[in-house]
Amino acid sequence: MADKRERILSSAEALIAQYGFHGISMQQVAKRANVAAGTIYCYFTDKETLLRCVHEERLRDAAVAILNEVDTTEPNYAQFRQLWLNTMHYLQASPDSLCYRVQYEASPLFNREEERQMDERYFKPIHEFFECGRIKGLFRDMPAELLGFLALENLMLLTQKCTKAGIELDDTLHEQLLDASWNAILKR
C-alpha cells in the first residue's frame, strides 16, 4: 500500500513540475502512478490535500537528505561542507522536487505561516548551525535564514540553471563553488 501512495505522490510531483498546478488532473496522476483514479481518494481526500502532502513530504525528505551525516561535533567548516554537498547532491538528484517547490510557492495553496512552521520543524538544525556561527562571530552578523540562503538556497537556482542549460559541474567546480559559498558567509 505504501508503494502506491509513494507512486501517487511522485507522479503528482513530476506532473506539476512539468505542467504546473492548473495543468494536471487527478486522472493524469492516477494514470502516471499506474493506479485507478479512485485509489488516489483512498489516500487523499482531494487534489489540494494531495498537493499539500507532496509539498510537506518533499520538504521532510530534503531536510533528511541535507542533514545526512552532518556531525555537530566536527569543526564548523566540516559541518558546512557536509551540508553544502548534501544540498547539492539532493537537488541534482531531485530536479522535480525543485520545480514542484517553485510551483507550490507560487500557488494559492502556499501559506506563509504553514511554511514557517514546516521550516522550523524540518530545517531547525540548519538554522541553528548558522545562528551558532553568527553568535560565535565566525559568520556575518545577519539572520540565520539569510546566511542559509547565501550558503545553501542559492544552490536551487544553480542546479536549475545547470539542468536547463545542460551545464555539468565537475569536482573542481564543486570545490570552487563550495569555497565561494563558505566565504560568502564568513565575517570579514
Phi and psi in degrees as a GROMACS rama.xvg file:
@    title "Ramachandran Plot"
@    xaxis  label "Phi"
@    yaxis  label "Psi"
@TYPE xy
-61.6527  -33.0387  ALA-2
-62.7513  -41.9258  ASP-3
-63.6799  -43.9613  LYS-4
-59.9611  -45.3091  ARG-5
-65.6181  -38.3443  GLU-6
-62.4173  -39.0274  ARG-7
-64.9511  -47.1806  ILE-8
-59.8417  -47.7768  LEU-9
-64.0613  -38.1338  SER-10
-66.3471  -43.9767  SER-11
-61.7266  -44.5282  ALA-12
-59.2942  -48.3269  GLU-13
-65.3825  -42.5419  ALA-14
-65.5507  -41.6849  LEU-15
-68.9133  -38.2462  ILE-16
-59.661  -35.29  ALA-17
-86.1033  -41.6047  GLN-18
-114.622  -9.22097  TYR-19
87.4153  171.54  GLY-20
-65.2769  -41.323  PHE-21
-84.8643  -7.26637  HIS-22
-92.2229  7.11366  GLY-23
-129.256  157.44  ILE-24
-125.937  165.054  SER-25
-63.5531  -31.8874  MET-26
-63.1488  -42.0584  GLN-27
-64.7931  -40.9965  GLN-28
-60.8504  -46.6708  VAL-29
-60.8503  -45.0116  ALA-30
-60.9261  -46.9887  LYS-31
-65.8108  -35.6508  ARG-32
-80.3008  -7.76216  ALA-33
61.9335  45.9293  ASN-34
-132.634  161.749  VAL-35
-69.5319  146.632  ALA-36
-55.3954  -38.3747  ALA-37
-65.6843  -24.8123  GLY-38
-61.9692  -34.9423  THR-39
-57.2819  -38.6023  ILE-40
-74.2392  -9.66705  TYR-41
-73.3173  -24.1049  CYS-42
-107.543  -31.8103  TYR-43
-134.966  132.874  PHE-44
-68.9775  -31.1879  THR-45
-160.669  179.67  ASP-46
-62.1243  -41.4461  LYS-47
-60.3858  -43.7384  GLU-48
-62.3426  -42.9852  THR-49
-58.6109  -47.4247  LEU-50
-67.3226  -38.155  LEU-51
-65.631  -38.4273  ARG-52
-64.7875  -44.318  CYS-53
-56.5733  -47.5018  VAL-54
-60.1295  -52.3421  HIS-55
-66.3852  -42.9969  GLU-56
-67.2365  -33.9611  GLU-57
-72.9829  -33.4291  ARG-58
-62.9136  -44.3544  LEU-59
-61.4202  -45.5518  ARG-60
-60.5141  -41.1829  ASP-61
-63.3435  -44.2419  ALA-62
-61.9474  -43.4646  ALA-63
-61.0937  -45.8471  VAL-64
-65.047  -41.943  ALA-65
-69.0791  -34.3776  ILE-66
-88.0218  -3.59319  LEU-67
-56.6462  125.675  ASN-68
61.9772  19.8059  GLU-69
-80.8956  119.561  VAL-70
-103.795  110.638  ASP-71
-70.8859  -7.31129  THR-72
-87.9265  -10.3912  THR-73
-76.628  161.494  GLU-74
-60.1723  158.818  PRO-75
-53.9346  -43.4101  ASN-76
-64.3003  -40.299  TYR-77
-62.9765  -40.4894  ALA-78
-64.7411  -45.6181  GLN-79
-60.852  -45.5585  PHE-80
-56.8082  -44.9435  ARG-81
-66.1893  -43.038  GLN-82
-59.3635  -46.2147  LEU-83
-64.5512  -49.2508  TRP-84
-63.3214  -41.7033  LEU-85
-61.4379  -42.4177  ASN-86
-62.251  -47.7205  THR-87
-60.6191  -47.383  MET-88
-65.1091  -40.6501  HIS-89
-61.1985  -48.1193  TYR-90
-64.9811  -38.7714  LEU-91
-67.071  -35.874  GLN-92
-82.1172  -14.9704  ALA-93
-129.784  59.7565  SER-94
-62.8784  -31.6135  PRO-95
-65.0926  -35.2475  ASP-96
-61.0236  -43.1251  SER-97
-65.695  -47.6039  LEU-98
-63.0194  -39.949  CYS-99
-61.4035  -44.8593  TYR-100
-60.4041  -43.2353  ARG-101
-61.2805  -45.1223  VAL-102
-62.534  -44.548  GLN-103
-62.3191  -45.6381  TYR-104
-68.0958  -17.6201  GLU-105
-96.2557  0.124239  ALA-106
-94.049  165.96  SER-107
-66.4983  -16.3246  PRO-108
-72.3696  -23.3242  LEU-109
-64.4515  129.85  PHE-110
-129.71  117.756  ASN-111
-56.1691  -41.559  ARG-112
-69.0173  -43.3965  GLU-113
-60.8779  -41.6065  GLU-114
-63.6674  -41.6494  GLU-115
-61.6291  -41.7736  ARG-116
-65.323  -42.3642  GLN-117
-66.7234  -39.8195  MET-118
-59.895  -44.1726  ASP-119
-63.723  -42.2856  GLU-120
-67.0485  -43.112  ARG-121
-99.6059  -29.8533  TYR-122
-112.533  11.9345  PHE-123
-54.1745  -45.1104  LYS-124
-60.4818  -30.8411  PRO-125
-71.2777  -45.0116  ILE-126
-62.0824  -39.3202  HIS-127
-64.0687  -37.4802  GLU-128
-58.8497  -49.2493  PHE-129
-68.5798  -39.1009  PHE-130
-64.5265  -42.4874  GLU-131
-61.369  -43.9457  CYS-132
-63.4093  -35.1986  GLY-133
-67.8432  -46.3876  ARG-134
-62.6381  -39.2534  ILE-135
-69.9179  -13.081  LYS-136
85.8797  8.25086  GLY-137
-77.9309  -41.4259  LEU-138
-101.278  161.037  PHE-139
-53.774  152.071  ARG-140
-83.3285  77.9349  ASP-141
-135.728  158.486  MET-142
-56.2306  144.888  PRO-143
-54.8385  -36.7497  ALA-144
-61.8816  -38.456  GLU-145
-73.0015  -36.7844  LEU-146
-62.0769  -42.3175  LEU-147
-63.4618  -38.001  GLY-148
-64.0869  -49.0072  PHE-149
-58.737  -38.6064  LEU-150
-88.4931  -37.1806  ALA-151
-123.058  -44.865  LEU-152
-67.8822  -24.6775  GLU-153
-66.1552  -16.4292  ASN-154
-65.2561  -24.325  LEU-155
-62.5851  -46.2581  MET-156
-66.7435  -40.2235  LEU-157
-62.2342  -49.1847  LEU-158
-67.0233  -34.2472  THR-159
-63.3473  -44.1455  GLN-160
-63.2069  -44.1095  LYS-161
-62.0172  -41.462  CYS-162
-65.8591  -47.1594  THR-163
-72.6511  -35.3997  LYS-164
-95.3091  -2.54338  ALA-165
69.3218  28.9172  GLY-166
-83.7208  130.493  ILE-167
-106.6  134.398  GLU-168
-105.558  120.772  LEU-169
-90.135  179.073  ASP-170
-60.3054  -35.8435  ASP-171
-64.1203  -44.2876  THR-172
-67.3985  -37.6052  LEU-173
-57.6058  -45.7118  HIS-174
-63.8452  -39.7028  GLU-175
-66.796  -41.4662  GLN-176
-67.0585  -40.1101  LEU-177
-60.1932  -46.5932  LEU-178
-61.9827  -42.4581  ASP-179
-64.2785  -40.1388  ALA-180
-65.1586  -42.7617  SER-181
-61.256  -47.0199  TRP-182
-66.8358  -26.6527  ASN-183
-66.0467  -26.7912  ALA-184
-104.151  -11.0069  ILE-185
-68.0909  142.021  LEU-186
-72.3261  136.171  LYS-187
